[in-house]
Amino acid sequence: MKLFVGLGNPGENHSKNRHNIGFMVVDTIVNRYGGTPWKKKFQGLASEVILKQEKLIFLKPSTFMNLSGQSVSDACRFFKLSSTEICVFHDELDLPFLKIRTKIGGGHAGHNGLRSIQQHLGSDYFRVRLGIGHPGDRAKVASYVLNNFPKSSEADLSSWLEAVAEGFPQLKEANQEKFLNIVNGQSNTAKKTSDGKVPRTKLAPSNEPLNISKETKKSALERLLEKFR
């Protein structure tokens, strides 16, 4: 993967919206690994990070969510990248708050940012699904995603974003299981109870291996999780 895209809406009034968690993630990663200042490029804001002598491009489209594909396709044409070299961080209503999963391909499930990207580039890109929870009523979804995270969750959100950044080098190397283990382990550590114990939670496995192969064996973690489903 060469291009890492965070989805969201531009403008300070949207900066803390649930819909902007993709922007929040790439901001945290770029800050941690010393990325270049964000510059206006590709109908968005772009930054470069050098990690293990490899140049990585980070992009936050400024086209608003519904037209994200325009910005992403501009960047892909410039760098001559295929869709398989793209990783998109996006909000996911179907996952509880601060749960995280990875996926390749599939439908857009009504997410307008993903819909736009697929219109321009197809669906064969890598995704990191960032759980924001669901309001419980389909009629309330638009208002829910365009509202801020509650102040009571800001500390947990900040710790979780740092955990995603901590695990990012593993994601870059396509080590999905290690990436998810780091994110879940780091964020759980930040949520220790007053007696010092860490809440026991399930690790969220990736939906698919990055290297799509029918011969790929299930990991020990996936086999263990299946016993409890």
C-alpha positions as CSV (number, residue, x, y, z in Angstrom):
1,M,0.0,0.0,0.0
2,K,1.3,3.4,-1.0
3,L,-1.7,5.8,-0.6
4,F,-3.5,6.1,2.7
5,V,-6.8,8.0,2.6
6,G,-8.8,9.3,5.5
7,L,-12.5,10.1,4.7
8,G,-14.3,13.0,6.2
9,N,-15.7,16.5,5.4
10,P,-13.5,19.6,5.3
11,G,-14.0,22.6,7.6
12,E,-13.5,23.2,11.3
13,N,-17.2,22.8,12.0
14,H,-16.9,19.1,10.9
15,S,-13.6,18.3,12.5
16,K,-15.0,16.5,15.5
17,N,-17.9,14.8,13.7
18,R,-18.2,11.0,13.8
19,H,-18.1,11.1,10.0
20,N,-14.6,12.5,10.3
21,I,-12.9,9.7,12.2
22,G,-11.0,8.9,9.0
23,F,-9.4,12.3,9.0
24,M,-8.7,12.0,12.7
25,V,-6.8,8.7,12.1
26,V,-4.6,9.9,9.3
27,D,-3.8,13.2,11.3
28,T,-2.7,11.1,14.2
29,I,-0.5,8.8,12.1
30,V,1.1,11.7,10.2
31,N,1.8,13.5,13.5
32,R,3.4,10.4,15.1
33,Y,5.7,9.6,12.2
34,G,6.8,13.1,11.3
35,G,4.9,13.7,8.1
36,T,5.4,16.8,5.9
37,P,3.0,19.7,6.5
38,W,-0.4,19.2,4.8
39,K,-0.5,20.8,1.4
40,K,-3.4,21.4,-1.0
41,K,-3.1,18.8,-3.7
42,F,-5.4,16.4,-5.6
43,Q,-8.6,18.3,-4.5
44,G,-7.6,17.7,-0.9
45,L,-4.8,17.9,1.6
46,A,-1.7,15.7,1.2
47,S,1.2,14.8,3.4
48,E,4.2,12.4,2.9
49,V,5.7,10.1,5.5
50,I,9.0,8.3,5.2
51,L,8.8,5.0,7.1
52,K,11.5,2.4,6.8
53,Q,12.9,4.2,3.8
54,E,9.6,4.0,2.0
55,K,7.6,7.1,1.0
56,L,3.9,6.9,1.9
57,I,1.2,9.4,0.8
58,F,-1.6,10.5,3.0
59,L,-4.7,12.2,1.7
60,K,-7.7,14.0,3.1
61,P,-10.1,14.8,0.3
62,S,-11.6,18.3,0.5
63,T,-14.4,17.5,-1.9
64,F,-16.8,16.6,0.9
65,M,-17.6,13.0,1.5
66,N,-20.0,12.4,-1.4
67,L,-17.2,13.3,-4.0
68,S,-14.2,11.7,-2.2
69,G,-13.5,9.5,-5.3
70,Q,-12.6,12.6,-7.4
71,S,-9.7,13.4,-5.0
72,V,-8.5,9.8,-4.6
73,S,-8.5,9.1,-8.3
74,D,-6.5,12.3,-8.9
75,A,-3.8,11.1,-6.5
76,C,-3.8,7.7,-8.0
77,R,-3.3,9.0,-11.6
78,F,-0.5,11.3,-10.4
79,F,1.4,8.5,-8.6
80,K,0.3,5.8,-11.1
81,L,-1.2,3.7,-8.4
82,S,-3.6,0.8,-8.8
83,S,-6.6,0.4,-6.5
84,T,-4.8,-2.4,-4.7
85,E,-2.2,0.1,-3.5
86,I,-4.8,2.2,-1.7
87,C,-5.9,2.0,2.0
88,V,-9.0,3.9,3.1
89,F,-9.8,4.7,6.7
90,H,-13.6,5.3,7.1
91,D,-16.3,5.5,9.7
92,E,-18.4,2.3,10.2
93,L,-21.9,2.4,11.6
94,D,-22.1,-1.4,11.8
95,L,-19.3,-1.6,14.3
96,P,-19.5,-0.5,18.0
97,F,-17.7,2.6,19.0
98,L,-13.9,2.1,18.8
99,K,-14.1,-1.4,17.3
100,I,-11.9,-1.8,14.2
101,R,-11.8,-4.3,11.4
102,T,-10.1,-4.6,8.0
103,K,-11.5,-5.6,4.6
104,I,-10.7,-5.8,0.9
105,G,-13.4,-5.2,-1.6
106,G,-17.1,-5.6,-1.1
107,G,-20.0,-3.2,-1.3
108,H,-20.1,0.3,0.0
109,A,-23.1,-0.4,2.4
110,G,-24.6,3.0,1.7
111,H,-21.4,4.9,2.7
112,N,-21.2,7.8,0.3
113,G,-17.5,8.2,0.5
114,L,-16.9,4.6,-0.4
115,R,-19.6,4.8,-3.1
116,S,-17.8,7.7,-4.8
117,I,-14.4,5.9,-4.6
118,Q,-15.9,2.8,-6.2
119,Q,-17.4,4.8,-9.0
120,H,-13.9,6.0,-9.9
121,L,-11.7,3.1,-9.0
122,G,-13.7,0.0,-8.4
123,S,-13.8,-1.9,-5.1
124,D,-10.4,-3.7,-5.0
125,Y,-8.9,-1.4,-2.4
126,F,-8.0,-2.1,1.2
127,R,-10.2,-0.6,4.0
128,V,-9.9,0.0,7.7
129,R,-13.4,0.1,9.2
130,L,-13.5,2.4,12.2
131,G,-16.5,1.8,14.5
132,I,-18.7,4.7,15.5
133,G,-21.7,2.8,16.6
134,H,-25.3,3.1,15.3
135,P,-28.0,5.5,16.6
136,G,-30.5,2.6,16.5
137,D,-32.9,4.3,14.1
138,R,-32.1,4.5,10.4
139,A,-33.9,7.9,10.2
140,K,-31.4,9.3,12.6
141,V,-28.2,8.2,10.8
142,A,-27.5,11.4,8.9
143,S,-27.8,13.6,12.0
144,Y,-25.8,11.0,14.1
145,V,-22.7,10.9,11.8
146,L,-22.7,14.7,11.3
147,N,-22.7,15.3,15.1
148,N,-19.6,15.3,17.3
149,F,-18.5,12.5,19.5
150,P,-19.7,13.2,23.0
151,K,-17.2,14.9,25.4
152,S,-17.4,11.9,27.7
153,S,-15.8,9.7,25.1
154,E,-13.0,12.1,24.0
155,A,-10.3,10.5,26.3
156,D,-11.1,7.0,25.0
157,L,-11.1,8.2,21.4
158,S,-7.8,10.0,21.8
159,S,-6.2,6.8,23.3
160,W,-7.6,4.7,20.6
161,L,-6.4,7.0,17.8
162,E,-2.9,6.8,19.3
163,A,-3.2,3.0,19.4
164,V,-4.1,2.9,15.7
165,A,-1.0,5.0,14.9
166,E,1.1,2.7,17.1
167,G,0.0,-0.3,15.0
168,F,0.3,1.5,11.7
169,P,3.7,0.1,10.7
170,Q,2.2,-3.4,10.9
171,L,-0.7,-2.4,8.7
172,K,1.7,-0.9,6.2
173,E,3.4,-4.3,6.0
174,A,0.1,-6.1,5.6
175,N,0.4,-7.7,9.0
176,Q,-3.3,-7.3,9.7
177,E,-3.5,-9.6,12.8
178,K,-0.5,-7.8,14.4
179,F,-2.0,-4.5,13.6
180,L,-5.3,-5.4,15.2
181,N,-3.6,-6.9,18.2
182,I,-1.6,-3.7,18.8
183,V,-4.7,-1.5,18.5
184,N,-6.8,-3.6,20.8
185,G,-4.0,-4.2,23.3
186,Q,-3.0,-0.5,23.5
187,S,-6.5,0.8,23.8
188,N,-7.4,-1.7,26.4
189,T,-4.4,-0.8,28.4
190,A,-5.6,2.9,28.4
191,K,-8.9,1.8,29.8
192,K,-7.6,0.0,32.9
193,T,-10.1,0.0,35.8
194,S,-9.4,1.6,39.1
195,D,-8.0,-1.6,40.5
196,G,-5.5,-1.8,37.7
197,K,-7.1,-4.6,35.8
198,V,-7.6,-4.5,32.0
199,P,-11.1,-5.3,30.8
200,R,-11.2,-8.5,28.8
201,T,-12.5,-7.9,25.3
202,K,-12.5,-9.8,22.1
203,L,-10.0,-8.9,19.5
204,A,-11.7,-8.0,16.2
205,P,-10.2,-10.1,13.5
206,S,-9.9,-8.9,9.9
207,N,-12.7,-9.8,7.6
208,E,-10.3,-11.0,4.9
209,P,-6.5,-11.6,4.6
210,L,-4.7,-8.8,2.6
211,N,-3.4,-11.3,0.2
212,I,-6.6,-12.8,-1.1
213,S,-6.0,-16.5,-1.5
214,K,-8.3,-19.5,-1.1
215,E,-5.3,-21.4,0.2
216,T,-4.7,-19.0,3.0
217,K,-5.0,-20.8,6.3
218,K,-7.0,-19.4,9.2
219,S,-4.8,-17.9,11.9
220,A,-4.8,-19.4,15.4
221,L,-6.6,-16.3,16.7
222,E,-9.4,-16.8,14.2
223,R,-9.8,-20.5,15.0
224,L,-10.0,-19.6,18.7
225,L,-12.6,-16.9,18.2
226,E,-14.8,-19.2,16.2
227,K,-15.1,-21.5,19.2
228,F,-16.9,-18.7,21.1
229,R,-19.3,-17.6,18.3
